[in-house]
């Protein structure tokens, strides 16, 4: 028993110290200790993507916890370009200067305010293609839903600030800089509880700007998305003045909103709007936002809108649209009907289509970012981007030892500290899902590394690596979903820690 105690306790301590050391950028084990990455290299959740129109192989992705990454080979490989500069790994929006593509603007703080939220740290700017970065302000803006660079005067930046996800915040609203971020002015403000979640220029006149205002807050046991305030605003003078658009739009409760426009029909603007049943859906304006018509009330494209709510129109075909939700949806008839289409992973967040070659896209979801060169028939891999969000790192007492964790938006996973042999194809052949689910954790049994205790949102299980079978059960015999917390015997959160006694 003493032997087990000596070997198991460091597993928890080392796992935590490794994460702490990495987070602070300093080793807690002395100057001679070197860290190496053992995996997994499969992607974590990515909520924003963009590309470079004039350089069709160059793409950028922003993860919810992994920072900003760049690919120069159509997604075949990715390089992190934010480490050492950003004070947060949560990315809300990325914009590339359309005239000078080495200039990149990034708003931090993902707009998907679900139960695991990393706070933003303002806006960052690079003038050298991401080799170096500078924080240019709005550090208290919380989550940022959109950043834009004016297509004609690229010293003008625009930012949609959602605000602090957990409390009232006076920094909410739309901001503008006329000097590349050296100074900022707030040009649209509603209240300290209503933030801006999206911005879009009219393709034929960038002085016409559409803004989506949203009441979004994260509470300990629930998420508030929408209210009697918020909605769609429009500026006709580059952001100096704004008017609320209401004709044809929901008049009561209104929630999260996302815009899309197409240069092929620039007076058109589409809006995917969260609202009560019968009112929520896709709205179309044919007159730069003055009047609106409800085109689709398909609930599938608007599920979990606080988390998704994204729509994109083809730059060359104004009747071809894509909606990002739990599934990836396509409409070929101007949003009247929708058909599920395929992508490498579920839970979709953003899409960029190259305006010059509309077969070239980058799309992102809870499994990472993926690039297509044939309009979505085939995709690049997600197993080349180590952006995973991992819960509670553990090690077993096998030799060589293995590491365990729960990966958000994926599964629990075991990776070897030393691969037993050279992989035939890639390192994925050594990865094992060990029961439970995305929220983890996964804790091996002391003395028997073939038995793993795992968790899935309050549902616990015992997994046998030899048989590949798991016995699951609810503690308190109740699912935490669909019940008021006061009615539960045990109020488990999504991520419930597990500790295994080294003695028994």
Buried (B, 14 or more C-beta within 10 A) or exposed (E): EEEBEEBBEEBBEBBEBBBEBEEEEEBEEEEEEEEEEBBBBBBBBBBBBBBBBEEBBBBBBBBBBBBBBBBBEBBEBBEBBBEEBBEBBBBBBBBBBBEEBEBBBBBBBBBBBBBBBBBBBBBBBBBEBBEEBEBBBBBBBBBBBBBBBBEEEBBBBBBBBBBBBBEEBEBBBBBBBBEBBEEBEBBBBBBBBBBBBBBBBBBEEBBBBBBBBBBBBBEEEEBBBBBEBBBBBBBBEBBEEBEEBEEBBBEEBBBBBBBBBBEBBBBBBBBBBBBEEEBBBBBBBEEBBEBBEBBBBBEEBBEBBBBBBBBBBBBBBBBBBBBBBBBBBBBBEBBEEBEEBEBBBEBBBBBBBBBEBBEBBBBBBBBBBBBBBEBBEEBBBBBBBBBBBBBBBBBBBBEEBBBBBBBBBBBBBBBBBEBEEEEEEEBBEBBBBBBBBBBBBBBBBBBEBEBBBBBBBBBBBBBBBEEEEBEBEBEEEBEBEEEEEEEBEEBBBBBBEBEBEBEE
